[in-house]
Amino acid sequence: MTNIRFKKFISLLLTAALFLGLSASAFAVNMQSRAVIGANLDQTQIAQVYQAFGVPRGSAIELYVTNAEERMYLEGLVDESIIGTLSISCVYVELLPAGSGMDVTTSNITWCTPQMYISALATAGVTDARIIVAAPVPVSGTAGLTGVYKAYEDLTGQKLDSVAKLVSTQELTITGELAQEIGQMDSTSIVSELKMMLDYTRNMSDEEIRAQIEAIAGRYNVRLTDTQYSQLISLCRSLEGLDSDSLKQRVEGVQDTLTKVSNAKTQIVGFVDTVKKVVTSIASFFETISDLIGTIQVPTQQ
């Protein structure tokens, strides 16, 4: 009987140690990561989002974001139909060691690209973080920034500058609209160059800023419309509310990341194009064979 009790006691100790070990591990992860979930998702949709995050539910402290919170940054910047009435976009944010930069990926995000998020988040003051923006169904992704702000502030214990957050959202929407016409990397690059020129543009007239934008667009072989010029001038004026030295430092800090993302995307596109050419060649080959077979006269026995 004593031996049985001793074995049970040892078993309980091992179970407690295992539990405490797992709890300590989970707590360590929780302190470094946040999952911000759209308030209107059901349990099935939340499970889908965690699959996109690649982490089990419970491994990160979970927060929620509402449509009202998203509207604080989006109203007046994007069409009402894009904002909608539901909060669907979700984000996973994990702090990285200082100097690591930003790593952004997306899932079911149709309008905003990782490059756009990286550039806009640098404007807001977000640094050194791994970020995943995801949704259970395809969405534009414009509301994703709201979740990132909330997660980052909760992780660091510091509030991001309120003006910087508004300008960051304005930048994302303008860059996204430009990307529809001139391409993702060109739109991001043009906006990045403008941010680097803040010391100069803040002392320029609108006409002088337009001339600068025209010169930058020319380097990318891009032609802009009057509406696009107006949007970019408006963004420049909004950027004037930020500290130019700090902004320049953050913009410079993400340039290597943006280049790597661009190069990786170019390689993928190149690979896909090559595959398409091979498939087309194979299809043409079989079509030729089929045509040849069709022209062969098979003699019949008399």
For each residue, the residues with C-beta under 8 A, 3 or more apart:
1: 4 5
2: 5 6
3: 6 7
4: 1 7 8
5: 1 2 8 9
6: 2 3 9 10
7: 3 4 10 11
8: 4 5 11 12
9: 5 6 12 13
10: 6 7 13 14
11: 7 8 14 15
12: 8 9 15 16
13: 9 10 16 17
14: 10 11 17 18
15: 11 12 18 19
16: 12 13 19 20
17: 13 14 20 21
18: 14 15 21 22
19: 15 16 22 23
20: 16 17 23 24
21: 17 18 24 25
22: 18 19 25 26
23: 19 20 26 27
24: 20 21 27 28
25: 21 22 28 29
26: 22 23 29 30 58 59
27: 23 24 30 31
28: 24 25 31 32
29: 25 26 32 33 59 60
30: 26 27 33 59 60 61
31: 27 28
32: 28 29 94 95 155
33: 29 30 55 59 60 61 92 93 94 95 155
34: 60 61 62 63 92 93 150 151 154 155
35: 50 53 55 57 60 61 62 63 90 91 92 151
36: 62 63 64 65 90 91 92 93 147 148 150 151
37: 41 46 49 62 63 64 65 90
38: 41 64 65 86 87 88 89 90 135 143 147
39: 64 65 66 67 87
40: 67 86 87 88
41: 37 38 45 46 49 87 88 90 136
42: 45 46
43: 46 47
44: 47 48 136
45: 41 42 48 49 136 137
46: 37 41 42 43 49 50 57 136
47: 43 44 50 51 57
48: 44 45 51 52 136
49: 37 41 45 46 52 53 90 134 135 136
50: 35 46 47 53 55 56 57
51: 47 48 54
52: 48 49 107 108 132 134
53: 35 49 50 90 92 132 134
54: 51 132
55: 33 35 50 59 60 92
56: 50 59
57: 35 46 47 50 62
58: 26
59: 26 29 30 33 55 56
60: 29 30 33 34 35 55 92 94
61: 30 33 34 35 154
62: 34 35 36 37 57
63: 34 35 36 37 150 151 154
64: 36 37 38 39
65: 36 37 38 39 69 70 87 89 143 146 147 150
66: 39 69 70 87
67: 39 40 70 71 83 84 85 86 87
68: 71 72
69: 65 66 72 87 146 150
70: 65 66 67 73 74 83 87 89 143 146
71: 67 68 74 75 83
72: 68 69 75 146
73: 70 77 145 146 149 165 166 169
74: 70 71 77 78 82 83 142 143 146 169 173
75: 71 72 83
76:
77: 73 74 169 170 173
78: 74 82 83 140 142 173
79: 82 83
80: 83
81: 84
82: 74 78 79 140 142
83: 67 70 71 74 75 78 79 80 142 143
84: 67 81 88
85: 67
86: 38 40 67
87: 38 39 40 41 65 66 67 69 70 143
88: 38 40 41 84 135 136 137 139 143
89: 38 65 70 109 133 134 135 139 141 143 144 146 147
90: 35 36 37 38 41 49 53 133 134 135 147
91: 35 36 131 132 133 134 144 147 148 151
92: 33 34 35 36 53 55 60 130 131 132 134 151
93: 33 34 36 129 130 131 148 151 152 155
94: 32 33 60 129 130 131
95: 32 33 128 129 155 156
96: 100 101 103 128 129 130
97: 100 128
98: 128
99: 128
100: 96 97 103 128
101: 96 127 128 253 254 256 257
102: 118 121 122 126 127 128 129 130 131 254 257
103: 96 100 129 130 131 257
104: 114 117 118 121 130 131 132 133
105: 114 131 132 133
106: 109 112 113 114 117 132 133 134 141
107: 52 132 133 134 135
108: 52 134 135 136 137 138 139
109: 89 106 112 133 134 135 138 139 140 141 144
110: 138 139 140 141
111: 140 141 142 176
112: 106 109 116 117 133 140 141 142 144 172 176
113: 106 116 117 179 184 188
114: 104 105 106 117 118 261
115: 118 119 184 185 188 258 261 262
116: 112 113 119 120 172 175 176 179 184 187 188
117: 104 106 112 113 114 120 121 131 133 141 144 145 148 172
118: 102 104 114 115 121 122 254 257 258 261
119: 115 116 122 123 171 175 188 191 192 251 254 258
120: 116 117 123 124 145 168 169 171 172 175
121: 102 104 117 118 124 126 131 145 148 168
122: 102 118 119 125 126 127 250 251 253 254
123: 119 120 164 167 168 171 195 239 242 247 250 251
124: 120 121 145 148 149 160 161 164 165 167 168
125: 122 160 161 164 246 250
126: 102 121 122 129 148 149 152 160
127: 101 102 122 250 253
128: 95 96 97 98 99 100 101 102
129: 93 94 95 96 102 103 126 152
130: 92 93 94 96 102 103 104
131: 91 92 93 94 102 103 104 105 117 121 148
132: 52 53 54 91 92 104 105 106 107
133: 89 90 91 104 105 106 107 109 112 117 141 144 147 148
134: 49 52 53 89 90 91 92 106 107 108 109
135: 38 49 88 89 90 107 108 109 138 139 141
136: 41 44 45 46 48 49 88 108
137: 45 88 108
138: 108 109 110 135
139: 88 89 108 109 110 135 143
140: 78 82 109 110 111 112 143 176
141: 89 106 109 110 111 112 117 133 135 144
142: 74 78 82 83 111 112 145 169 172 173 176
143: 38 65 70 74 83 87 88 89 139 140 146 147
144: 89 91 109 112 117 133 141 147 148
145: 73 117 120 121 124 142 148 149 165 168 169 172
146: 65 69 70 72 73 74 89 143 149 150
147: 36 38 65 89 90 91 133 143 144 150 151
148: 36 91 93 117 121 124 126 131 133 144 145 151 152
149: 73 124 126 145 146 152 153 160 165
150: 34 36 63 65 69 146 147 153 154
151: 34 35 36 63 91 92 93 147 148 154 155
152: 93 126 129 148 149 155 156 160
153: 149 150 156 157 158 159 160
154: 34 61 63 150 151 157
155: 32 33 34 93 95 151 152
156: 95 152 153
157: 153 154
158: 153
159: 153 162
160: 124 125 126 149 152 153 164 165
161: 124 125 164 165 242
162: 159 165 166
163: 166 167 241 242
164: 123 124 125 160 161 167 168 242
165: 73 124 145 149 160 161 162 168 169
166: 73 162 163 169 170 238
167: 123 124 163 164 170 171 235 238 239 241 242
168: 120 121 123 124 145 164 165 171 172
169: 73 74 77 120 142 145 165 166 172 173
170: 77 166 167 173 174 234 235 238
171: 119 120 123 167 168 174 175 191 235
172: 112 116 117 120 142 145 168 169 175 176
173: 74 77 78 142 169 170 176 177
174: 170 171 177 178 191 231 232 234 235
175: 116 119 120 171 172 178 179 187 188 191
176: 111 112 116 140 142 172 173 179 180 187
177: 173 174 180 181 228 231
178: 174 175 181 182 186 187 190 191 228 231
179: 113 116 175 176 182 183 184 186 187 188
180: 176 177
181: 177 178 225 228
182: 178 179 186 187 220 222 224
183: 179 186 187
184: 113 115 116 179 187 188
185: 115 188 189 258 262 265
186: 178 179 182 183 189 190 220 222
187: 116 175 176 178 179 182 183 184 190 191
188: 113 115 116 119 175 179 184 185 191 192 258
189: 185 186 192 193 220 258
190: 178 186 187 193 194 213 216 217 220 222 232
191: 119 171 174 175 178 187 188 194 195 232 235
192: 119 188 189 195 196 251 255 258
193: 189 190 196 197 216
194: 190 191 197 198 201 212 213 216 232 235 236 239
195: 123 191 192 198 239 247 248 251
196: 192 193 248 251 252
197: 193 194 200 201 212
198: 194 195 201 202 236 239 240 242 244 247 248
199: 202 244 248
200: 197 203 204 212
201: 194 197 198 204 208 209 212 236 239 240
202: 198 199 236 240 244
203: 200
204: 200 201 208 209 212
205: 208 209
206: 209 210 233
207: 210 211
208: 201 204 205 211 212
209: 201 204 205 206 212 213 232 233 236
210: 206 207 213 214 229 233
211: 207 208 214 215
212: 194 197 200 201 204 208 209 215 216
213: 190 194 209 210 216 217 224 229 232 233
214: 210 211 217 218 224 229
215: 211 212 218 219
216: 190 193 194 212 213 219 220
217: 190 213 214 220 222 223 224
218: 214 215 221 222
219: 215 216
220: 182 186 189 190 216 217
221: 218
222: 182 186 190 217 218
223: 217
224: 182 213 214 217 228 229 232
225: 181 228 229
226: 229 230
227: 230 231
228: 177 178 181 224 225 231 232
229: 210 213 214 224 225 226 232 233
230: 226 227 233 234
231: 174 177 178 227 228 234 235
232: 174 190 191 194 209 213 224 228 229 235 236
233: 206 209 210 213 229 230 236 237
234: 170 174 230 231 237 238
235: 167 170 171 174 191 194 231 232 238 239
236: 194 198 201 202 209 232 233 239 240
237: 233 234 240
238: 166 167 170 234 235 241
239: 123 167 194 195 198 201 235 236 242 247
240: 198 201 202 236 237
241: 163 167 238
242: 123 161 163 164 167 198 239 246 247
243: 246 247
244: 198 199 202 247 248
245: 248 249
246: 125 242 243 249 250
247: 123 195 198 239 242 243 244 250 251
248: 195 196 198 199 244 245 251 252
249: 245 246 252 253
250: 122 123 125 127 246 247 253 254
251: 119 122 123 192 195 196 247 248 254 255
252: 196 248 249 255
253: 101 122 127 249 250
254: 101 102 118 119 122 250 251 257 258
255: 192 251 252 258 259
256: 101 259 260
257: 101 102 103 118 254 260 261
258: 115 118 119 185 188 189 192 254 255 261 262
259: 255 256 262 263
260: 256 257 263 264
261: 114 115 118 257 258 264 265
262: 115 185 258 259 265 266
263: 259 260 266 267
264: 260 261 267 268
265: 185 261 262 268 269
266: 262 263 269 270
267: 263 264 270 271
268: 264 265 271 272
269: 265 266 272 273
270: 266 267 273 274
271: 267 268 274 275
272: 268 269 275 276
273: 269 270 276 277
274: 270 271 277 278
275: 271 272 278 279
276: 272 273 279 280
277: 273 274 280 281
278: 274 275 281 282
279: 275 276 282 283
280: 276 277 283 284
281: 277 278 284 285
282: 278 279 285 286
283: 279 280 286 287
284: 280 281 287 288
285: 281 282 288 289
286: 282 283 289 290
287: 283 284 290 291
288: 284 285 291 292
289: 285 286 292 293
290: 286 287 293 294
291: 287 288 294 295
292: 288 289 295 296
293: 289 290 296
294: 290 291
295: 291 292
296: 292 293
297:
298:
299:
300:
301:
302:
